[in-house]
Amino acid sequence: MVEVSPTAPVRAMELITILNRCHRSRGFVYQQAHFSADKKCIEVALRPRKGSVAICSRCHLPAPGYDQLGERRFEFIPVWWFLVFLLYTMGRVDCRRCGVVTVEEVPLGNGKRTLTKAHMLFLAGWARRLSWKETAEAFRTSWDKVFDTVEHVATWGLEHRTLGQIDAIGVDEIRYSKGHKYLTLVYQIDLGVTRLLWIGKERTIESFQGFFTTMGEEITSKIVFICSDMWEPYLKVIREKCSEALHILDRFHIVAKMNKALDEVRAGESRRMASEGRTPLLKKSRWLLLKREENLKAEQRFRLRDLLRYNLKTVRAYLLKEAFQQLWDYSSPSWAGKFLDEWCRQTMRSRIEPMKKIARSLRQHRELILNYFRAQKMISSGVVEGLNNKAKVTLRKSYGFRTYRVLELSLYHSLGKLPEPECTHDFF
């Protein structure tokens, strides 16, 4: 095995050959490569190709040269744990069309950014897999440069994305900070196409209306299905903006509200039994009652079976909750409606107030619930919940920098399936 001294010169021709393969810049030539003075990075000099014409950075058309500026360093993708910088002496052009003397346009980078376009795409790809902080540490750059990279790529993607025909959308909210701070997220949930379409600050009527304003009437008027929860501002906007679409209530949130009502009954009855000095039958029974029976362990099933022998409000509420699950087995809207009406009648006679509150809510939104069956069960909240879970993971990656702009960029970048600028080489 041959040990190479860190002071050995870079094999210039081999490195330049690699750069020409993966990052060929039209109109420019890689001239030479060498180690920096501290031997910690590789520097590669570029020059304009003979006979090439400078490009104006304003109108993007050829223009005569004017003078030269100082040398600029463009950060490239690291090689063998060495930082790589492309060095180029920038020039200015005298553009007759624009009537100004301005800096020439180069394919290495955009504007005054010090990162090459290739490096920006490289970092943006890793920013989907790691947190922005971890991406910066792994590739020996700064968090601000990762932010700038994601902002550039996401903004370009939003400007160049093709919305096309959108048949089904799902709207939901997620909390992104303490103090009841929410984001409204609208997803496309067509069969075979799932992506984040729009993000709104807060979960208000004005916020959700911003989605319809941004998308435009031509697109929103063709939406066939909308899936949402029972949040009244969402329901109101959908009635106003998409009255022709089939509005389907979120099955997940209906079950979640029912579990919350059951837990409220259990907690109240448990406190009452403790104050009366009775045997604490409901102690440590919360997850026995909230989990699906098929997800319980053997010993938990035996304990649940023992608990169901007692005539408790909690037991009656649990039986009502379990009976309600039969609704989702129906295929016919009419039969599902009959079952729902009967379940609500039984629940209203149960004298269990939290469950009666659920029944009243289900009666109020009866037609929206039955739309799930009218859509032949093809559209549901399952896709929305899956995307929401990914959104929460994405938000956790941006810990420490929870400004709205950072969260917005991070979500669009991770879940928007946005197009990206073309690159001369695929680095993944």
Stockholm file with secondary structure:
# STOCKHOLM 1.0

chainA/1-428         MVEVSPTAPVRAMELITILNRCHRSRGFVYQQAHFSADKKCIEVALRPRKGSVAICSRCHLPAPGYDQLGERRFEFIPVWWFLVFLLYTMGRVDCRRCGVVTVEEVPLGNGKRTLTKAHMLFLAGWARRLSWKETAEAFRTSWDKVFDTVEHVATWGLEHRTLGQIDAIGVDEIRYSKGHKYLTLVYQIDLGVTRLLWIGKERTIESFQGFFTTMGEEITSKIVFICSDMWEPYLKVIREKCSEALHILDRFHIVAKMNKALDEVRAGESRRMASEGRTPLLKKSRWLLLKREENLKAEQRFRLRDLLRYNLKTVRAYLLKEAFQQLWDYSSPSWAGKFLDEWCRQTMRSRIEPMKKIARSLRQHRELILNYFRAQKMISSGVVEGLNNKAKVTLRKSYGFRTYRVLELSLYHSLGKLPEPECTHDFF
#=GR chainA/1-428 SS CCCCCTTSCCCHHHHHHHHHHHCCCTTEEEEEEEECTTSSEEEEEEEECTTCCCBBTTTCSBCCEEEEEEEEEEEEEEETTEEEEEEEEEEEEEETTTTEEEEBCCSSCSTTCSBCHHHHHHHHHHHHHSCHHHHHHHTTCCHHHHHHHHHHHHHHHHHHCCCCCCCEEEEEEEEEETTTEEEEEEEEEETTEEEEEEEEESSSHHHHHHHHHHHCHHHHTTCCEEEECSCHHHHHHHHHHCTTSEEEECHHHHHHHHHHHHHHHHHHHHHHHHHTTCCCTTTTCHHHHHSCGGGSCHHHHHHHHHHTTSCCHHHHHHHHHHHHGGGGGCCCHHHHHHHHHHHHHHHHTSCCHHHHHHHHHHHHTHHHHHHHHHTTTCSCTHHHHHHHHHHHHHHHHTTTCCCHHHHHHHHHHHHSCCCCCCCSSCCC
#=GC SS_cons         CCCCCTTSCCCHHHHHHHHHHHCCCTTEEEEEEEECTTSSEEEEEEEECTTCCCBBTTTCSBCCEEEEEEEEEEEEEEETTEEEEEEEEEEEEEETTTTEEEEBCCSSCSTTCSBCHHHHHHHHHHHHHSCHHHHHHHTTCCHHHHHHHHHHHHHHHHHHCCCCCCCEEEEEEEEEETTTEEEEEEEEEETTEEEEEEEEESSSHHHHHHHHHHHCHHHHTTCCEEEECSCHHHHHHHHHHCTTSEEEECHHHHHHHHHHHHHHHHHHHHHHHHHTTCCCTTTTCHHHHHSCGGGSCHHHHHHHHHHTTSCCHHHHHHHHHHHHGGGGGCCCHHHHHHHHHHHHHHHHTSCCHHHHHHHHHHHHTHHHHHHHHHTTTCSCTHHHHHHHHHHHHHHHHTTTCCCHHHHHHHHHHHHSCCCCCCCSSCCC
//
